[in-house]
Amino acid sequence: MKVYCPLLLSGKYFANKHASKGLPGGQNVSPLIQWGDVPQGVESFALSMIERLSSSKEWVHWYVINIPASFREIPERASGNRDKMPRGSLELRNSFGDLGYGGPEPPKNSPSLVCEITVHALNVAALPVGPFSTPEECAEEMRGRLIGGATMTAIFRR
């Protein structure tokens, strides 16, 4: 399986529009994420965009579950827009406390941050969790249901 973020194909940095609105140029625009080379037996996908702060801490920028197996992308600006999000998918709460996408916002003393964008292929149509479930609860529900996945790394610079 492979995951792509076309805006990162010419480089490895997010554009400022994908940053939190708290940063200059930040518009909190969710990026286009695509995936392919999907294993057989997939019934749904889950997407996560997570910043690893340390070996034990992480910051969730975006978590989407129950993406139907027929989809191979989430379009740019889809977060929070029912007409653009894959029908039936569910955006979970991010570490900012909001449902949906929360753009990168590196601390002032840090010039950049690194995010892992992962698409998980699952053998169930829907995970039995709700929008206020934690990433840990989702990971627990994915255990034994995961049949593939792919991760890419993206960097945001101030």
PyMOL CGO cylinders between C-alpha atoms (Angstrom):
from pymol import cmd
from pymol.cgo import CYLINDER

trace = [
    CYLINDER, 0.00, 0.00, 0.00, 1.15, 3.59, -0.66, 0.3, 1, 1, 1, 1, 1, 1,
    CYLINDER, 1.15, 3.59, -0.66, 0.04, 6.98, 0.63, 0.3, 1, 1, 1, 1, 1, 1,
    CYLINDER, 0.04, 6.98, 0.63, 0.59, 10.28, -1.21, 0.3, 1, 1, 1, 1, 1, 1,
    CYLINDER, 0.59, 10.28, -1.21, 0.22, 13.93, -0.42, 0.3, 1, 1, 1, 1, 1, 1,
    CYLINDER, 0.22, 13.93, -0.42, 0.65, 15.63, -3.83, 0.3, 1, 1, 1, 1, 1, 1,
    CYLINDER, 0.65, 15.63, -3.83, 1.64, 18.98, -2.33, 0.3, 1, 1, 1, 1, 1, 1,
    CYLINDER, 1.64, 18.98, -2.33, 4.66, 17.19, -0.84, 0.3, 1, 1, 1, 1, 1, 1,
    CYLINDER, 4.66, 17.19, -0.84, 5.81, 15.48, -4.06, 0.3, 1, 1, 1, 1, 1, 1,
    CYLINDER, 5.81, 15.48, -4.06, 7.93, 18.46, -5.12, 0.3, 1, 1, 1, 1, 1, 1,
    CYLINDER, 7.93, 18.46, -5.12, 9.33, 18.89, -1.62, 0.3, 1, 1, 1, 1, 1, 1,
    CYLINDER, 9.33, 18.89, -1.62, 8.71, 17.70, 1.89, 0.3, 1, 1, 1, 1, 1, 1,
    CYLINDER, 8.71, 17.70, 1.89, 7.17, 20.79, 3.44, 0.3, 1, 1, 1, 1, 1, 1,
    CYLINDER, 7.17, 20.79, 3.44, 3.54, 21.77, 3.99, 0.3, 1, 1, 1, 1, 1, 1,
    CYLINDER, 3.54, 21.77, 3.99, 2.42, 25.10, 2.52, 0.3, 1, 1, 1, 1, 1, 1,
    CYLINDER, 2.42, 25.10, 2.52, 1.52, 27.82, 5.03, 0.3, 1, 1, 1, 1, 1, 1,
    CYLINDER, 1.52, 27.82, 5.03, -2.20, 27.56, 4.17, 0.3, 1, 1, 1, 1, 1, 1,
    CYLINDER, -2.20, 27.56, 4.17, -2.22, 24.12, 5.86, 0.3, 1, 1, 1, 1, 1, 1,
    CYLINDER, -2.22, 24.12, 5.86, -0.99, 25.63, 9.16, 0.3, 1, 1, 1, 1, 1, 1,
    CYLINDER, -0.99, 25.63, 9.16, -3.16, 26.62, 12.06, 0.3, 1, 1, 1, 1, 1, 1,
    CYLINDER, -3.16, 26.62, 12.06, -4.82, 30.02, 11.77, 0.3, 1, 1, 1, 1, 1, 1,
    CYLINDER, -4.82, 30.02, 11.77, -2.61, 31.14, 14.66, 0.3, 1, 1, 1, 1, 1, 1,
    CYLINDER, -2.61, 31.14, 14.66, 0.42, 31.35, 12.35, 0.3, 1, 1, 1, 1, 1, 1,
    CYLINDER, 0.42, 31.35, 12.35, 1.09, 33.93, 9.60, 0.3, 1, 1, 1, 1, 1, 1,
    CYLINDER, 1.09, 33.93, 9.60, -0.56, 32.66, 6.40, 0.3, 1, 1, 1, 1, 1, 1,
    CYLINDER, -0.56, 32.66, 6.40, -2.26, 29.81, 8.25, 0.3, 1, 1, 1, 1, 1, 1,
    CYLINDER, -2.26, 29.81, 8.25, -5.74, 28.95, 6.97, 0.3, 1, 1, 1, 1, 1, 1,
    CYLINDER, -5.74, 28.95, 6.97, -6.17, 25.52, 8.59, 0.3, 1, 1, 1, 1, 1, 1,
    CYLINDER, -6.17, 25.52, 8.59, -6.79, 23.94, 5.17, 0.3, 1, 1, 1, 1, 1, 1,
    CYLINDER, -6.79, 23.94, 5.17, -6.73, 20.14, 5.26, 0.3, 1, 1, 1, 1, 1, 1,
    CYLINDER, -6.73, 20.14, 5.26, -4.41, 18.70, 2.58, 0.3, 1, 1, 1, 1, 1, 1,
    CYLINDER, -4.41, 18.70, 2.58, -5.27, 16.34, -0.26, 0.3, 1, 1, 1, 1, 1, 1,
    CYLINDER, -5.27, 16.34, -0.26, -4.33, 12.81, 0.80, 0.3, 1, 1, 1, 1, 1, 1,
    CYLINDER, -4.33, 12.81, 0.80, -4.40, 9.92, -1.70, 0.3, 1, 1, 1, 1, 1, 1,
    CYLINDER, -4.40, 9.92, -1.70, -3.58, 6.22, -1.43, 0.3, 1, 1, 1, 1, 1, 1,
    CYLINDER, -3.58, 6.22, -1.43, -3.22, 3.22, -3.70, 0.3, 1, 1, 1, 1, 1, 1,
    CYLINDER, -3.22, 3.22, -3.70, -1.93, -0.35, -4.06, 0.3, 1, 1, 1, 1, 1, 1,
    CYLINDER, -1.93, -0.35, -4.06, -4.67, -1.41, -1.67, 0.3, 1, 1, 1, 1, 1, 1,
    CYLINDER, -4.67, -1.41, -1.67, -4.68, -5.01, -0.37, 0.3, 1, 1, 1, 1, 1, 1,
    CYLINDER, -4.68, -5.01, -0.37, -7.59, -7.33, -1.12, 0.3, 1, 1, 1, 1, 1, 1,
    CYLINDER, -7.59, -7.33, -1.12, -10.32, -7.62, 1.47, 0.3, 1, 1, 1, 1, 1, 1,
    CYLINDER, -10.32, -7.62, 1.47, -10.41, -3.95, 2.46, 0.3, 1, 1, 1, 1, 1, 1,
    CYLINDER, -10.41, -3.95, 2.46, -13.80, -2.81, 3.77, 0.3, 1, 1, 1, 1, 1, 1,
    CYLINDER, -13.80, -2.81, 3.77, -12.77, 0.62, 5.09, 0.3, 1, 1, 1, 1, 1, 1,
    CYLINDER, -12.77, 0.62, 5.09, -9.84, 2.92, 5.74, 0.3, 1, 1, 1, 1, 1, 1,
    CYLINDER, -9.84, 2.92, 5.74, -8.72, 5.11, 8.62, 0.3, 1, 1, 1, 1, 1, 1,
    CYLINDER, -8.72, 5.11, 8.62, -6.44, 8.12, 8.16, 0.3, 1, 1, 1, 1, 1, 1,
    CYLINDER, -6.44, 8.12, 8.16, -4.27, 9.69, 10.83, 0.3, 1, 1, 1, 1, 1, 1,
    CYLINDER, -4.27, 9.69, 10.83, -1.96, 12.69, 10.82, 0.3, 1, 1, 1, 1, 1, 1,
    CYLINDER, -1.96, 12.69, 10.82, 0.09, 12.60, 14.00, 0.3, 1, 1, 1, 1, 1, 1,
    CYLINDER, 0.09, 12.60, 14.00, 3.04, 14.59, 15.26, 0.3, 1, 1, 1, 1, 1, 1,
    CYLINDER, 3.04, 14.59, 15.26, 5.37, 12.51, 17.42, 0.3, 1, 1, 1, 1, 1, 1,
    CYLINDER, 5.37, 12.51, 17.42, 6.48, 14.75, 20.28, 0.3, 1, 1, 1, 1, 1, 1,
    CYLINDER, 6.48, 14.75, 20.28, 8.52, 12.11, 22.09, 0.3, 1, 1, 1, 1, 1, 1,
    CYLINDER, 8.52, 12.11, 22.09, 8.55, 8.37, 22.44, 0.3, 1, 1, 1, 1, 1, 1,
    CYLINDER, 8.55, 8.37, 22.44, 5.48, 8.50, 24.66, 0.3, 1, 1, 1, 1, 1, 1,
    CYLINDER, 5.48, 8.50, 24.66, 3.59, 11.61, 23.50, 0.3, 1, 1, 1, 1, 1, 1,
    CYLINDER, 3.59, 11.61, 23.50, 1.87, 12.50, 20.28, 0.3, 1, 1, 1, 1, 1, 1,
    CYLINDER, 1.87, 12.50, 20.28, -0.22, 15.36, 18.91, 0.3, 1, 1, 1, 1, 1, 1,
    CYLINDER, -0.22, 15.36, 18.91, -3.16, 14.38, 16.71, 0.3, 1, 1, 1, 1, 1, 1,
    CYLINDER, -3.16, 14.38, 16.71, -3.75, 16.83, 13.84, 0.3, 1, 1, 1, 1, 1, 1,
    CYLINDER, -3.75, 16.83, 13.84, -6.35, 14.73, 12.03, 0.3, 1, 1, 1, 1, 1, 1,
    CYLINDER, -6.35, 14.73, 12.03, -8.02, 11.36, 12.50, 0.3, 1, 1, 1, 1, 1, 1,
    CYLINDER, -8.02, 11.36, 12.50, -10.68, 10.02, 10.12, 0.3, 1, 1, 1, 1, 1, 1,
    CYLINDER, -10.68, 10.02, 10.12, -12.29, 6.60, 10.36, 0.3, 1, 1, 1, 1, 1, 1,
    CYLINDER, -12.29, 6.60, 10.36, -14.89, 4.57, 8.44, 0.3, 1, 1, 1, 1, 1, 1,
    CYLINDER, -14.89, 4.57, 8.44, -13.71, 5.79, 5.03, 0.3, 1, 1, 1, 1, 1, 1,
    CYLINDER, -13.71, 5.79, 5.03, -15.48, 3.45, 2.56, 0.3, 1, 1, 1, 1, 1, 1,
    CYLINDER, -15.48, 3.45, 2.56, -13.29, 0.98, 0.65, 0.3, 1, 1, 1, 1, 1, 1,
    CYLINDER, -13.29, 0.98, 0.65, -14.24, 2.57, -2.69, 0.3, 1, 1, 1, 1, 1, 1,
    CYLINDER, -14.24, 2.57, -2.69, -12.42, 5.82, -1.85, 0.3, 1, 1, 1, 1, 1, 1,
    CYLINDER, -12.42, 5.82, -1.85, -8.75, 6.51, -2.63, 0.3, 1, 1, 1, 1, 1, 1,
    CYLINDER, -8.75, 6.51, -2.63, -8.49, 10.11, -1.48, 0.3, 1, 1, 1, 1, 1, 1,
    CYLINDER, -8.49, 10.11, -1.48, -9.69, 12.84, 0.81, 0.3, 1, 1, 1, 1, 1, 1,
    CYLINDER, -9.69, 12.84, 0.81, -9.69, 16.12, -1.15, 0.3, 1, 1, 1, 1, 1, 1,
    CYLINDER, -9.69, 16.12, -1.15, -8.07, 19.36, -0.05, 0.3, 1, 1, 1, 1, 1, 1,
    CYLINDER, -8.07, 19.36, -0.05, -10.37, 21.48, 2.16, 0.3, 1, 1, 1, 1, 1, 1,
    CYLINDER, -10.37, 21.48, 2.16, -12.54, 18.43, 2.90, 0.3, 1, 1, 1, 1, 1, 1,
    CYLINDER, -12.54, 18.43, 2.90, -12.33, 18.52, 6.69, 0.3, 1, 1, 1, 1, 1, 1,
    CYLINDER, -12.33, 18.52, 6.69, -15.54, 19.81, 8.19, 0.3, 1, 1, 1, 1, 1, 1,
    CYLINDER, -15.54, 19.81, 8.19, -17.29, 19.76, 4.80, 0.3, 1, 1, 1, 1, 1, 1,
    CYLINDER, -17.29, 19.76, 4.80, -19.80, 16.90, 4.43, 0.3, 1, 1, 1, 1, 1, 1,
    CYLINDER, -19.80, 16.90, 4.43, -19.95, 17.39, 0.67, 0.3, 1, 1, 1, 1, 1, 1,
    CYLINDER, -19.95, 17.39, 0.67, -16.19, 16.83, 0.30, 0.3, 1, 1, 1, 1, 1, 1,
    CYLINDER, -16.19, 16.83, 0.30, -15.52, 14.17, 2.95, 0.3, 1, 1, 1, 1, 1, 1,
    CYLINDER, -15.52, 14.17, 2.95, -16.07, 10.57, 1.86, 0.3, 1, 1, 1, 1, 1, 1,
    CYLINDER, -16.07, 10.57, 1.86, -19.72, 9.68, 2.59, 0.3, 1, 1, 1, 1, 1, 1,
    CYLINDER, -19.72, 9.68, 2.59, -19.94, 7.67, 5.80, 0.3, 1, 1, 1, 1, 1, 1,
    CYLINDER, -19.94, 7.67, 5.80, -16.53, 8.70, 7.14, 0.3, 1, 1, 1, 1, 1, 1,
    CYLINDER, -16.53, 8.70, 7.14, -16.17, 10.14, 10.62, 0.3, 1, 1, 1, 1, 1, 1,
    CYLINDER, -16.17, 10.14, 10.62, -13.72, 12.83, 11.71, 0.3, 1, 1, 1, 1, 1, 1,
    CYLINDER, -13.72, 12.83, 11.71, -12.57, 12.45, 15.30, 0.3, 1, 1, 1, 1, 1, 1,
    CYLINDER, -12.57, 12.45, 15.30, -11.44, 15.06, 17.81, 0.3, 1, 1, 1, 1, 1, 1,
    CYLINDER, -11.44, 15.06, 17.81, -7.88, 16.32, 17.34, 0.3, 1, 1, 1, 1, 1, 1,
    CYLINDER, -7.88, 16.32, 17.34, -5.45, 17.36, 20.07, 0.3, 1, 1, 1, 1, 1, 1,
    CYLINDER, -5.45, 17.36, 20.07, -6.61, 20.98, 19.77, 0.3, 1, 1, 1, 1, 1, 1,
    CYLINDER, -6.61, 20.98, 19.77, -9.99, 19.74, 21.04, 0.3, 1, 1, 1, 1, 1, 1,
    CYLINDER, -9.99, 19.74, 21.04, -11.85, 20.23, 17.74, 0.3, 1, 1, 1, 1, 1, 1,
    CYLINDER, -11.85, 20.23, 17.74, -13.47, 17.73, 15.40, 0.3, 1, 1, 1, 1, 1, 1,
    CYLINDER, -13.47, 17.73, 15.40, -11.58, 17.38, 12.13, 0.3, 1, 1, 1, 1, 1, 1,
    CYLINDER, -11.58, 17.38, 12.13, -8.30, 18.79, 10.88, 0.3, 1, 1, 1, 1, 1, 1,
    CYLINDER, -8.30, 18.79, 10.88, -6.07, 20.96, 13.05, 0.3, 1, 1, 1, 1, 1, 1,
    CYLINDER, -6.07, 20.96, 13.05, -3.16, 22.43, 11.13, 0.3, 1, 1, 1, 1, 1, 1,
    CYLINDER, -3.16, 22.43, 11.13, 0.44, 22.37, 12.33, 0.3, 1, 1, 1, 1, 1, 1,
    CYLINDER, 0.44, 22.37, 12.33, 1.53, 25.05, 14.76, 0.3, 1, 1, 1, 1, 1, 1,
    CYLINDER, 1.53, 25.05, 14.76, 5.17, 24.65, 15.82, 0.3, 1, 1, 1, 1, 1, 1,
    CYLINDER, 5.17, 24.65, 15.82, 6.09, 26.36, 19.09, 0.3, 1, 1, 1, 1, 1, 1,
    CYLINDER, 6.09, 26.36, 19.09, 7.97, 29.66, 18.73, 0.3, 1, 1, 1, 1, 1, 1,
    CYLINDER, 7.97, 29.66, 18.73, 11.20, 28.06, 19.92, 0.3, 1, 1, 1, 1, 1, 1,
    CYLINDER, 11.20, 28.06, 19.92, 10.91, 25.29, 17.31, 0.3, 1, 1, 1, 1, 1, 1,
    CYLINDER, 10.91, 25.29, 17.31, 11.35, 26.11, 13.63, 0.3, 1, 1, 1, 1, 1, 1,
    CYLINDER, 11.35, 26.11, 13.63, 9.62, 22.95, 12.35, 0.3, 1, 1, 1, 1, 1, 1,
    CYLINDER, 9.62, 22.95, 12.35, 7.60, 19.89, 13.24, 0.3, 1, 1, 1, 1, 1, 1,
    CYLINDER, 7.60, 19.89, 13.24, 7.30, 16.44, 11.71, 0.3, 1, 1, 1, 1, 1, 1,
    CYLINDER, 7.30, 16.44, 11.71, 3.97, 14.68, 11.07, 0.3, 1, 1, 1, 1, 1, 1,
    CYLINDER, 3.97, 14.68, 11.07, 3.29, 11.09, 10.07, 0.3, 1, 1, 1, 1, 1, 1,
    CYLINDER, 3.29, 11.09, 10.07, 0.37, 10.66, 7.67, 0.3, 1, 1, 1, 1, 1, 1,
    CYLINDER, 0.37, 10.66, 7.67, -0.88, 7.08, 7.77, 0.3, 1, 1, 1, 1, 1, 1,
    CYLINDER, -0.88, 7.08, 7.77, -3.69, 5.33, 5.92, 0.3, 1, 1, 1, 1, 1, 1,
    CYLINDER, -3.69, 5.33, 5.92, -4.80, 2.09, 7.58, 0.3, 1, 1, 1, 1, 1, 1,
    CYLINDER, -4.80, 2.09, 7.58, -6.64, -0.60, 5.56, 0.3, 1, 1, 1, 1, 1, 1,
    CYLINDER, -6.64, -0.60, 5.56, -9.23, -2.44, 7.64, 0.3, 1, 1, 1, 1, 1, 1,
    CYLINDER, -9.23, -2.44, 7.64, -11.31, -5.58, 7.17, 0.3, 1, 1, 1, 1, 1, 1,
    CYLINDER, -11.31, -5.58, 7.17, -14.46, -4.03, 8.71, 0.3, 1, 1, 1, 1, 1, 1,
    CYLINDER, -14.46, -4.03, 8.71, -16.78, -1.40, 7.23, 0.3, 1, 1, 1, 1, 1, 1,
    CYLINDER, -16.78, -1.40, 7.23, -16.89, 0.68, 10.43, 0.3, 1, 1, 1, 1, 1, 1,
    CYLINDER, -16.89, 0.68, 10.43, -15.10, 0.83, 13.74, 0.3, 1, 1, 1, 1, 1, 1,
    CYLINDER, -15.10, 0.83, 13.74, -17.39, 0.77, 16.79, 0.3, 1, 1, 1, 1, 1, 1,
    CYLINDER, -17.39, 0.77, 16.79, -16.28, 4.17, 18.12, 0.3, 1, 1, 1, 1, 1, 1,
    CYLINDER, -16.28, 4.17, 18.12, -17.72, 7.69, 18.12, 0.3, 1, 1, 1, 1, 1, 1,
    CYLINDER, -17.72, 7.69, 18.12, -16.37, 11.16, 17.27, 0.3, 1, 1, 1, 1, 1, 1,
    CYLINDER, -16.37, 11.16, 17.27, -15.10, 11.75, 20.80, 0.3, 1, 1, 1, 1, 1, 1,
    CYLINDER, -15.10, 11.75, 20.80, -13.08, 8.53, 20.90, 0.3, 1, 1, 1, 1, 1, 1,
    CYLINDER, -13.08, 8.53, 20.90, -9.37, 8.85, 21.48, 0.3, 1, 1, 1, 1, 1, 1,
    CYLINDER, -9.37, 8.85, 21.48, -6.67, 7.69, 19.06, 0.3, 1, 1, 1, 1, 1, 1,
    CYLINDER, -6.67, 7.69, 19.06, -5.78, 5.03, 21.62, 0.3, 1, 1, 1, 1, 1, 1,
    CYLINDER, -5.78, 5.03, 21.62, -9.36, 3.70, 21.57, 0.3, 1, 1, 1, 1, 1, 1,
    CYLINDER, -9.36, 3.70, 21.57, -9.30, 3.63, 17.77, 0.3, 1, 1, 1, 1, 1, 1,
    CYLINDER, -9.30, 3.63, 17.77, -5.95, 1.84, 17.73, 0.3, 1, 1, 1, 1, 1, 1,
    CYLINDER, -5.95, 1.84, 17.73, -7.36, -0.74, 20.14, 0.3, 1, 1, 1, 1, 1, 1,
    CYLINDER, -7.36, -0.74, 20.14, -10.41, -1.28, 17.88, 0.3, 1, 1, 1, 1, 1, 1,
    CYLINDER, -10.41, -1.28, 17.88, -8.15, -1.58, 14.81, 0.3, 1, 1, 1, 1, 1, 1,
    CYLINDER, -8.15, -1.58, 14.81, -6.16, -4.42, 16.39, 0.3, 1, 1, 1, 1, 1, 1,
    CYLINDER, -6.16, -4.42, 16.39, -6.94, -7.63, 14.58, 0.3, 1, 1, 1, 1, 1, 1,
    CYLINDER, -6.94, -7.63, 14.58, -8.77, -5.71, 11.84, 0.3, 1, 1, 1, 1, 1, 1,
    CYLINDER, -8.77, -5.71, 11.84, -5.75, -4.14, 10.16, 0.3, 1, 1, 1, 1, 1, 1,
    CYLINDER, -5.75, -4.14, 10.16, -4.80, -5.75, 6.84, 0.3, 1, 1, 1, 1, 1, 1,
    CYLINDER, -4.80, -5.75, 6.84, -2.42, -3.12, 5.50, 0.3, 1, 1, 1, 1, 1, 1,
    CYLINDER, -2.42, -3.12, 5.50, -1.30, 0.44, 5.66, 0.3, 1, 1, 1, 1, 1, 1,
    CYLINDER, -1.30, 0.44, 5.66, 1.20, 3.03, 4.57, 0.3, 1, 1, 1, 1, 1, 1,
    CYLINDER, 1.20, 3.03, 4.57, 2.88, 6.02, 6.20, 0.3, 1, 1, 1, 1, 1, 1,
    CYLINDER, 2.88, 6.02, 6.20, 4.61, 9.09, 4.85, 0.3, 1, 1, 1, 1, 1, 1,
    CYLINDER, 4.61, 9.09, 4.85, 6.44, 11.83, 6.71, 0.3, 1, 1, 1, 1, 1, 1,
    CYLINDER, 6.44, 11.83, 6.71, 5.69, 15.52, 6.24, 0.3, 1, 1, 1, 1, 1, 1,
    CYLINDER, 5.69, 15.52, 6.24, 7.42, 18.56, 7.69, 0.3, 1, 1, 1, 1, 1, 1,
    CYLINDER, 7.42, 18.56, 7.69, 5.99, 21.96, 8.49, 0.3, 1, 1, 1, 1, 1, 1,
    CYLINDER, 5.99, 21.96, 8.49, 8.35, 24.92, 8.85, 0.3, 1, 1, 1, 1, 1, 1,
    CYLINDER, 8.35, 24.92, 8.85, 7.49, 28.34, 10.24, 0.3, 1, 1, 1, 1, 1, 1,
]
cmd.load_cgo(trace, "trace")
